[in-house]
Every structure is written in structure tokens, then in C-alpha cells.
């Protein structure tokens, strides 16, 4: 459980309990984040606060001193002036190559805000938050948008006109803005489609955990627009669907973190192996993001086998036709969803279809959903999960072989065997780190994981002779050291210089970084990486090194 901000600074010896109590009393009169109130009362320094936020939310930070030194110039043309003032955010950098926005914010925890901005801002698919204080952002906005060269002196150094946006609590977590985001999205849809007959259902219906959804939702309304959209617009709409669907995972327990996205990724890989067309893959992707919408409970192929609450399962199987009955959804996507609980051997529901009567996309969806639930939610070993799924006789052999190939199950070591290699993964992204680790484990590689460079340094020191390679996320937020500096430090230490070092990134890499990495004799670089391909190439590379 995360330490509350007041308790954190007390434990650090920076403030007393009396100081926090006084600040809390001030907060009642003038709502704001406790950390920034302590800063305004000069009980902590800006560095103290930024260090806490960086550590607490795993993001980079930048001081007001550095921000003040940024030359006066018009900001990148991504966020309009009005929106920047309203949300108190500033665009630090924007990449046209991957539609990635580096965003200055004082709310690094506000995922709802980032999701809202991705919808409101054209051409923004990814937001990378960088944290600073609210007044520092406000000063930078005045300086860059208004040409006010005295803004930092007035707002930061003197603290005049301090206005902490959004009421907060002692925990520094901002208000829940899910419902407001839903209203915003609904407004966008209505504005763009004045002549369409749309239902007035709200986004809150999607997140209803008490009852099954019986009416068309906002998500359904958005999907109805897709057939008439351009390819780029459809891509943006799918991104909205992805965001909304992933929010469903957050309404469950932590074990479901990343479930929807993993099902979508695995479904696409299985679809490629099964030679689905581009149209089929597109419709399967939409179905993957929607497969849990409207469901209070989660059912898998195991429940079909055990006939767990069969009537409810039949009811759930019909959610797609109910939820999207008045929506111009692709017939193929609708078919995938409607037949998701059908099986290859005829044991499924609601119709008991069998063999080629069941759409391949439906079988893929059920397999991906079941496999992820077993291995990631229920924590069943992958090899065991595969055997249990195979024993169900619910899926054709070709599809099972595709899963075996994708998940590298044929390379799983025997429980009695020792790992062939040992590797270190450095990343602050929990999902990516776990995914890469899983794939390396299946290649008989023992993995160590570090979310901070300080932790990585200790592991390297302890395991220097055992470590066969290091995989480092180039998108690691910078604290006191950057990935490049970390690599340079290792290369200057004779005892560590020979450990193969690899960079990976979800995005295209800056040319200067690539040049610097090559100068330091990096072992390999994986931009826009695919975890499966990357892990295989790294292990093959280490095997070659060992042979040499």
C-alpha cells in the first residue's frame, strides 16, 4: 500500500505531525494537494516534493529552475492555449513518428486526464507524464503562451496567485474524473454526429458492477460510427474503445491488471498464425476489446467444462446481441462476440455449435481469454494451463499448435532442470517487465527485475559473474541517472564492461540516443519492440557469444 504524502514526509524527518495537522486544516479552507500545501508553507522544498512524486508514481520530474531556463518560444502545436490553462498541462515534446506526447503535469496519477486528452487531441496515441509543481506549470504556460517573462518570479518564487487545481485529499490522489470523462466523450460523439439517433446512455453504465447492462452504451455508440470513418479515424476510435475497455480492468481487483490488452495482443498473434485476413483481424481486435463489456462475472472455457452457472453463462453469451442490437457493428465482430462461448466439440453455449460452425475468431477469443485468466489471474504455470486447455477438446489442433508456438511452450524447461542463462530486466512498466520475464523464463532464462537503476546496480554487483545479459527499457524515467549514463557507468567498470547490454523501447528512438549507445558498444537495440521476437533474438545472441 502506498504511503500517504503526509506520513512520508514525517518519516523522512522533514515535517512534524503538527505541521501536517496544520496543513490539513489549511486544506479544508483552501482545497488542494497536501504536498503542494506543505511546499507553499515552506515546510518542504520543491525537490523534496518532486522526489516523492517521481518515486510514488514512477515518472520523471523537472524542477521549476530548469523550466525557467527554457527559452521563450511558442509551444509545440499540440495543446491549444485554452486547454493548457484549463487542465494545467504543458506539451514538452511531441513525436510525429509515433504520436507520442511528453506532457508536463502536476498530477502524474491522473490516468483519466491522460485518457481524456488522448481523445481530445488529434494525433496523440501515447502520453508520457513528466511531473513538476502546479505553479511551475502555470508559470511556463504564461511565459510560452502569453509571453509573460516575469511569470516564474511571480508565481513560483514569490508564490503569488497560487492556485492548486482540483481539490484533493491527504493521499495526494486527485478526484475521480471517470464520469466527467465519459460525459466529455459523449459530447464529442454528439457534436460530430448531430444527425444520428443516439441513445443517451452514459459511460457509467459500462462500469456498472451490480447488474448486467441491458441497454446500448457509450462504447456501442462510438462503434456505430466506425463504418463511415476513414482509416485514421477508425484507428482513433479503436483507441477510444481500448481506453474504455481497459478501464473495466481497473474496476476489478489487481489481478486483472492488463487483462483486456493481453487478450487483444494474444488474439492478434493467434489470428496471424491462423491466417486470418486483415478484415478478420481488425474485427477480432474490436471484439477483443469488447469481450468483457457488460459482464459482472468472468467466465472461461473451464466454466463451460464444469457447467458453472450454465444459465448465467447462456445469458452472458447473449450480451453481445443485446448490447449492440441497435448499433451498426460489424457482423463479423458481432459474430465473434455472440459465439465466444461455443466450442469446437459442441459442448458450448448457447447453440452447441461444433467444428466449422463456430467462427475461428470466436474460438481464438475464448482461447486467449481462458489462457490469460489461467496463467496471469489464477497464476497457473503455462505448461500446466496448456495441458488443461488441450484436455478440454474445445479447440482445433491447429489453434492449439499456434498457441504453443506463440507462447514458446515447447521450450519450457523441465521443473528439474537449471536455467541455462540469467538476465536482468530494468523497467518501471510492470506489465512489460512481467511479460518479458515470462517469455525469457520459457526460454530457460532466470530473470531478475529492477524498477530503479539503484536496485539494478545492486543486482549487477551481487550477480556480476552469473548475469549473462541486461535488458534496459530506454523509456525509464530519469531520476539521478539516465539509461545512457547507466550504460556508460557499466562500460567504465572493468568487471561489468563485458556484460551484454540491450536497449528496448515501445517507440522509435531518438537518433542521438542511438548514436550514443553505439559509441558505448551497445549489444543490441530494439525500437518498437515485439517482446516475443526480442527475447528470442537476445537468447540466440547470448548463445552465439557463449559459443565464441
Secondary structure, 3 states (H helix, E strand, C coil): CCCCHHHHHHHCCCCCHHHHHHHHHHHHHCCCCHHHHHHHCCCCCHHHHHHHHHHHHCCEECCHHHHHCCCCCCCCCCCCHHHHHHHCCEEEEEECCCCEEEEEECCCCCHHHHHHHHHHCCCCCEEEEEECCHHHHHHHHHHHHHCCCCHHHHHHHCCCCCCCCCCCCCCCCCCCCHHHHHHHHHHHHHHHCCCCCCCCCCHHHCCCCCCCCCCCCHHHHHHCCHHHCCHHHHHHHHHHHHHHHHHHHHCCCHHHCCHHHHHHHHHHHHHHHCCCCHHHHHHHHHHHHHCCCCCCCCCCHHHHHHCCCHHHHHHHHCHHHHHCCCCCCCHHHHHHHHCCCCCCCCCCCCCCCCHHHCCHHHHHHHHHHHHHHHHHHCCCCHHHHHHHHHHHCCCCHHHHHHHHHHCCHHHCCCCCCCCCEEEEEECCCHHHHHHHHHHHHCCCEEEEEECCHHHHHHHHHHHCCCCCEEEEECCCCCCCCCHHHHHHHHHCCCCCCCCEEEEECCCCCCHHHHHHHHHCCCCEEECCCCHHHHHHHHHHHHHHHHHC
